Amino acid sequence: MNEDHDARRQARTASPCRRQCTLDGHDVCVGCGRTISEICGWSALDEAGRVRVCADAAARLAARERRLR
């Protein structure tokens, strides 16, 4: 039973944290692109929520990169 639980935990989407934690003026991390509420709520999210947050964060980072060009 422990092996099954460990396998499920490992299969979960990993945090997109890059250890560059700095919030911009909109409370979005410049390292991973998550909002402060997404960062704080990460551990409570189910798999679908984690996937959604990762997609949203990636979109924010891409938008920031386009603005900086």
N, C-alpha and C positions, 0 to 999 in steps of 0.2 A: 504494500500500500504506500509506503514512503517513496518507493521508486516511481510510482505513478504520479504522485503529487510533485516530486522533483521534476519529472519530465514535463508536466503541464506548466510549471513555473518557468522552465527554460524555454518553452515554446512561445511564451508571451513576447510581444514586441518590446525590444529593449528601449530604454530611455534615449532620446536623441541628444541628451546633455553632452556638450563638448568641453565642459569645465572652463568655459570662457564666460562665466556668469556676470553679465552686466546688463542692467535694464536701460532701455532707451526712454524717451519722454512719454511713450505710450504704454509703459510697463511690459514691454516685449524684450526678451533676452536677445542680445545681439549675437550670442554664440549659437543657440539652438533654434531660435525663432518662436519659442513658446511664450504665451502670456504668463504673467505671474499666477493667475488662477489655474492655468493648465499645469504649471510646475507644481504648485501646492496640491493639486488634486490627482496627480499622476498615479500614485499608488492605489487609489480607489477605483480607477478606471477598469472596465472590462476590456477584452481584446479589441472589440470594435471601436471603443472610445480611444484606445491608444493609437490604433491605425488612423483614425480621424485626426487626432491631435498631431500626429507626425506629418500627415499630408498638409494640414493647415499651416504648421510650422515651416515646412519646406516652401510652401507658397509665399509665406511672409519673407523668408530669407531671399527667395528669388526676386520678389518685388523690391526689397531693399537694395539688392545688388544692381538691379536695373536703374533705380533712382540715383545710385552713386556713380554711374557711368556718364 
